[in-house]
Amino acid sequence: MKEIGLIFSIIMLNSFIIFAQAPSELFDRTKMEYTGDKAVQAKKLLRKVEIWGNITEKEAQLDTNFIKILLADLSFTKKQLRGYLQKNQISEVDLGGSLDSSISFVIHEGQKIFARYFVIHDVSSPTYKDKFPNNINDSTWNRNNPDTWREKVAHIYLTRTGKTKTVTNFSEPWRATKFESKILGTVSKGLFLHIEMVQPRMYPPGNEGNAPVAPVPGFTDLQYQKLALLYVCSSLRKGEWLVPAFHANIDESIKDAHDDPQNFEINKFTNQIINLVKDLREN
Ligand SMILES: [Zn+2]
């Protein structure tokens, strides 16, 4: 009995250690990926980000229909996706580049490893002192003009009206987290794709340079819809599903980690993916 108790304690301790470990501590450099299958990784990397970047959720509650999609092969063709884009008059250039070109990659032990992670950020700007303007979700708000976002800090900007601006083609290796730049170094450049979703912030608490309060809801349906399309396009270019992730989870426990994205509703995103995949199959 004593031994069984001991074994049980060890198992409990191991699970506790796995749960307690930040993603950066679960990254296997020999394989250049986080431990576990794509579902395990997504549950770890999509935990809700609370104010000031706190993460208390043990694992993200992901829709089982999304998990099934994530663990399966792509179930739509490039032709079907192109048909959908043409029907909706969306240019591939605005979605990170041509569907005919591959996404970025790293060279690891002489082998090409194409990008594995689709990292979701919010721009956390502009910041407001007391309240948000009442038009942040419509085209009259200046920052919903995609041409106002030019700084090359990610691959894509996605405005609250669902418009996008590609500042870096998905084929170009780019880093936008502390984990990539400070922990893994240049060997990781190309393994992560980065999407900046437009979201203003407010203070107090905090101040102009560190405003932690996000709008509620955090993002618009048009943003979730276009984010799902970006996820589908980048995965098509890879030939398999990427693993979605939040910036704050990637950098959890690293000094000066960011707090984005705030107020992200994971089910709204996965519902858009589920519906889009269904639409593409029928296209
Ligand atoms: Zn970020």
Boltz pocket constraint, residues with backbone or C-beta under 6 A from the ligand:
constraints:
  - pocket:
      binder: B
      contacts: [[A, 120], [A, 121], [A, 122], [A, 176], [A, 247], [A, 258], [A, 260]]
      max_distance: 6.0
